[in-house]
Amino acid sequence: MSAILPAGSATSCEALSASLVLLDRHFPEQRVALPDGQVSYRSAGRSDRDQVVVLLHGISSGAASWLHMALALANDARVIAWNAPGYGSSTALPMAMPRASDYAARLQQMLAALEISQCVLVGHSLGALMAAAYLARGDGRAKCTLLADPALGYGGAGQQERSVQVRQERLGALQRLGVAGLAAQRTRLLSTQASDEQHAWVRWNMQRLDVAGYTQAVHLLCGDDIATYLQAAPRRGLSVACGAEDIVTTPQASEGLARQFEIPFQLVDGAGHACYIEQPLSFAALVRAQFTSTNQNR
């Protein structure tokens, strides 16, 4: 794997190099063919594990970003992290402005192709919006679903002005700076306590964004609403978590969503928006708790 090492301390570059070795050896990229294209994903753990965890990344990331959290779960579960349509080697969706339901349909195809009949589904940020849309489809493969630092979307009632603003800001920045420029900016995804190594890992993943895929995801963020899907989704096995220092999708907003739909809520201490990068062991423990969650029977 060729790697572009960002500027930074020698320690952070060494840590990034070590992470890339782990990525190749223990979280390799694979592909599965679907009727209308393919989905690329990364997998850790043995395929004969009883527990399967499926991970959906956010708008500025990709499957590889889950590396350290996935490895923390590898002894307990088969872990699969997809590259959403338009990310990595995954075929983009055919429509210019997809809805979360379009991503959910592709996820359903992937799970069927991989013969996954039951899983713990984890959606982070924009991936949480996709996970909610998947639940609303009633596919039934997700026995538990964790919405982490969920993006609520700007497509709801009264959000039109904010939707236009966010769309212009994100697509304008992409046009001005390009993917490399976006990745070079100091990220808001991590807390002020995050290490240089964690910042380097966020940048490395952002450097691999695809312009067309990211643009589609921006349209999703600005044109859809998570509440629409949660109103139609079963609540059994559903919960919300958020980094205690998240300034992107705040703990207050995430807890408000949990309260609205009467589902459990937990904080991930010492973490910002990308809580699974900043606190991989704590987040892995939170996911592991879903294996035996009593909330499955609500």
C-alpha positions in Angstrom: 0.0 0.0 0.0 1.4 3.4 -0.9 1.1 6.0 1.8 1.3 9.8 1.8 2.7 10.6 5.2 1.5 14.0 6.5 3.8 16.6 8.0 4.2 16.1 11.7 6.4 14.8 14.4 8.7 11.8 13.8 6.7 10.0 16.5 3.3 10.6 14.7 4.8 9.5 11.4 6.2 6.3 13.0 2.8 5.6 14.6 1.0 6.2 11.3 3.4 3.8 9.5 2.8 1.2 12.2 -1.0 1.6 11.7 -0.6 1.1 8.0 1.2 -2.2 8.6 -1.6 -3.3 10.9 -4.2 -2.2 8.3 -2.6 -4.4 5.6 -2.0 -7.4 7.8 -5.0 -7.5 10.0 -7.8 -5.3 8.5 -7.4 -5.9 4.7 -9.7 -4.5 2.1 -12.0 -6.9 0.3 -14.8 -6.5 -2.3 -18.1 -8.1 -2.9 -20.0 -7.9 -6.2 -23.6 -6.7 -6.1 -26.2 -6.5 -8.9 -25.4 -2.8 -9.6 -21.7 -2.6 -8.7 -19.6 -3.5 -5.8 -18.9 -2.7 -2.1 -15.5 -2.7 -0.7 -15.0 -3.4 3.0 -12.4 -4.3 5.6 -12.7 -7.3 7.9 -11.0 -8.4 11.1 -11.6 -11.5 13.3 -12.5 -15.0 12.2 -15.4 -15.6 9.9 -16.7 -18.4 12.2 -17.4 -16.1 15.1 -21.0 -16.1 16.4 -21.0 -12.3 16.7 -20.8 -10.1 13.7 -20.3 -6.3 13.9 -20.9 -4.1 10.9 -19.5 -0.6 11.0 -20.7 2.4 9.0 -18.3 5.4 8.8 -19.0 9.1 8.6 -18.8 11.7 5.9 -15.1 12.5 6.2 -13.8 9.0 6.7 -13.8 5.5 5.4 -13.6 1.8 6.4 -9.9 2.0 7.4 -10.6 4.6 10.1 -12.1 1.8 12.3 -8.8 0.0 12.4 -7.9 0.2 16.1 -11.4 -0.3 17.4 -11.9 -3.2 15.1 -8.7 -4.9 16.2 -9.9 -4.5 19.8 -13.0 -6.5 18.9 -11.3 -9.1 16.7 -11.1 -11.8 19.4 -14.8 -11.6 20.1 -16.5 -11.0 16.7 -16.2 -10.9 13.0 -15.9 -7.2 12.3 -16.8 -5.7 8.9 -16.4 -2.1 8.1 -17.9 -1.0 4.8 -16.8 1.8 2.5 -20.1 3.6 1.8 -21.0 4.0 -1.9 -18.6 6.5 -3.5 -15.9 5.8 -0.9 -12.9 3.6 -1.3 -13.5 1.1 -4.1 -17.3 1.0 -3.5 -19.4 1.9 -6.6 -21.2 5.3 -6.2 -24.9 5.5 -6.2 -26.5 6.4 -9.5 -28.5 9.4 -8.3 -26.8 12.8 -7.8 -28.6 13.6 -4.5 -29.2 10.2 -2.7 -31.3 9.7 0.4 -30.3 7.6 3.3 -32.7 5.0 2.1 -30.5 4.6 -1.0 -27.4 3.9 1.1 -29.5 1.5 3.2 -30.6 -0.4 0.1 -26.9 -0.9 -0.8 -26.1 -2.0 2.7 -28.9 -4.6 2.6 -27.5 -5.9 -0.6 -24.0 -6.2 0.9 -25.2 -8.0 4.0 -27.2 -10.5 1.8 -24.2 -11.1 -0.4 -22.0 -11.7 2.6 -24.6 -14.1 4.0 -24.9 -12.1 7.3 -28.2 -13.0 8.8 -27.7 -11.2 12.2 -25.3 -8.5 13.3 -24.7 -5.6 15.7 -24.9 -2.5 13.5 -22.9 0.5 14.4 -23.3 3.8 12.5 -21.1 6.8 13.2 -22.1 10.3 12.3 -23.5 10.2 8.8 -23.3 6.4 9.0 -25.9 6.7 11.9 -28.3 8.3 9.5 -27.7 5.4 7.0 -28.2 2.9 9.9 -31.5 4.5 10.9 -32.7 4.3 7.3 -31.6 0.6 7.2 -33.7 -0.1 10.3 -36.7 1.6 8.8 -36.5 -0.9 5.9 -37.4 -3.7 8.3 -34.7 -6.1 7.0 -34.3 -7.6 10.5 -30.6 -8.5 10.3 -29.5 -5.9 12.9 -30.3 -7.4 16.4 -28.8 -4.3 18.0 -28.0 -0.9 16.5 -25.7 1.7 18.0 -26.0 5.3 16.6 -22.7 7.0 17.6 -22.4 10.8 17.4 -25.4 10.7 15.0 -25.7 13.3 12.3 -29.4 14.4 12.5 -29.4 15.8 8.9 -30.7 19.1 7.8 -33.6 17.9 5.7 -36.3 18.3 8.4 -38.9 20.9 8.8 -37.6 24.4 9.4 -34.1 23.5 8.4 -34.0 24.8 4.9 -31.9 27.8 5.5 -29.3 25.8 7.5 -29.4 23.1 4.8 -28.4 25.6 2.1 -25.7 27.1 4.3 -24.1 23.8 5.2 -24.2 22.6 1.6 -22.6 25.8 0.3 -19.9 25.7 3.1 -18.9 22.1 2.5 -19.0 22.0 -1.3 -17.4 25.5 -1.4 -14.5 24.3 0.8 -14.1 21.2 -1.4 -13.9 23.3 -4.5 -11.4 25.8 -3.0 -9.1 23.4 -1.2 -9.6 20.0 -2.9 -9.5 16.8 -0.8 -5.8 17.3 0.1 -6.6 20.8 1.4 -9.6 19.6 3.5 -7.4 16.9 5.0 -4.6 19.3 5.8 -6.9 21.5 8.0 -7.0 21.1 11.7 -9.8 18.7 12.3 -12.9 19.4 14.5 -13.5 15.6 14.7 -11.2 15.1 17.8 -11.1 16.7 21.2 -8.3 19.1 22.3 -6.7 16.2 24.2 -6.3 14.0 21.1 -2.8 12.9 20.2 -0.7 13.9 17.2 -1.0 10.2 16.1 -4.8 10.4 16.2 -4.7 13.6 14.1 -2.4 11.9 11.6 -4.8 9.0 11.4 -7.8 11.3 10.7 -5.8 13.1 8.0 -4.7 9.9 6.3 -8.3 8.7 6.0 -9.5 12.1 4.8 -6.8 12.1 2.1 -8.6 9.2 0.5 -11.9 10.8 0.0 -13.4 10.7 -3.5 -14.8 14.0 -4.7 -17.9 12.6 -6.3 -18.7 10.3 -3.3 -18.1 13.1 -0.8 -20.4 15.4 -2.8 -23.2 12.8 -2.8 -22.7 12.4 1.0 -23.0 16.2 1.5 -26.3 16.2 -0.4 -27.4 13.4 1.9 -26.5 15.3 5.0 -28.2 18.4 3.8 -31.3 16.8 2.3 -32.4 14.1 4.8 -33.6 13.8 8.4 -32.8 10.9 10.8 -36.0 11.4 12.8 -38.0 10.4 9.7 -36.4 7.0 9.7 -36.4 6.5 13.5 -40.1 7.1 13.6 -40.6 4.1 11.3 -37.8 1.9 12.8 -38.2 -0.7 15.6 -36.8 0.6 18.9 -35.7 -2.8 20.1 -32.0 -3.0 20.5 -31.5 0.6 19.5 -29.2 3.0 21.5 -27.3 6.2 21.1 -23.7 7.2 22.2 -21.7 10.3 21.9 -18.2 11.6 22.7 -18.4 13.7 25.8 -16.4 16.5 24.1 -18.0 16.3 20.6 -18.4 19.8 19.2 -19.8 18.5 15.8 -22.8 16.5 16.9 -23.0 17.6 20.5 -23.8 15.4 23.5 -26.9 17.6 24.1 -28.2 16.9 20.5 -27.5 13.2 20.8 -29.1 12.9 24.2 -32.1 14.9 22.9 -32.5 12.4 20.0 -32.3 9.5 22.5 -34.9 11.1 24.7 -37.2 11.8 21.8 -37.3 8.2 20.8 -37.0 6.8 24.4 -33.8 4.8 23.8 -30.7 4.4 26.0 -27.9 7.0 25.8 -24.3 6.8 26.8 -21.3 9.1 26.8 -17.8 8.2 25.7 -15.5 10.0 28.1 -12.4 11.8 26.8 -13.5 11.8 23.2 -14.7 14.2 20.6 -16.8 13.5 17.5 -14.6 10.6 16.2 -14.9 8.8 19.6 -14.0 5.4 18.2 -10.6 6.8 17.0 -9.9 8.7 20.2 -11.0 6.0 22.6 -11.0 2.7 20.7 -10.9 0.5 23.7 -13.8 2.3 25.5 -15.8 2.3 22.3 -15.1 -1.4 21.7 -16.3 -2.2 25.2 -19.5 -0.3 24.4 -20.0 -2.3 21.2 -19.2 -5.5 23.0 -21.9 -4.8 25.6 -24.4 -4.9 22.7 -23.8 -8.7 22.3 -25.8 -9.3 25.5 -27.8 -6.1 25.8 -31.1 -6.5 27.5 -32.4 -3.7 25.3 -32.6 -6.4 22.5 -35.9 -7.5 24.1 -37.5 -4.1 24.5 
